């Protein structure tokens, strides 16, 4: 992990950003005390496509039916 003082950081921003993009972590310090850690943002995963699991998932026709009272009471801890 690379540590850099905030005053120097302002002058070295392009170099720091390049280091971060290579996967390095940079610790910003103020008067020798760490104040922030800079890390790269992980790449975005592919967006999910709605309906891509069509025909692969089964759901009971009564999946949203009322819950029997005795189970509801037990679930709510009454």
C-alpha positions, 0 to 999 in steps of 0.5 A: 500500500502506497502512502502519500500526504494530502499536500503531495497528492494534489500535485501527483493526482495523475500518477496516483490515479494510474497506480490505483487503476493498476490495482494498488491501494493508496493511503492518504495521510495528513500530518502523518495520520491516515485519513482516507484509503483510495482503491479502484472500483471493481468493473461492472458485471454484465447487466441481468436480462429480465426474463432470461430464466423463463421456463427454468423456474417453477412457482406454486399457484398458491405461493401467495395464499394466506398463511395459516393462523398457527404458523403466522402466530409462531412466526411472529412469536406471539 
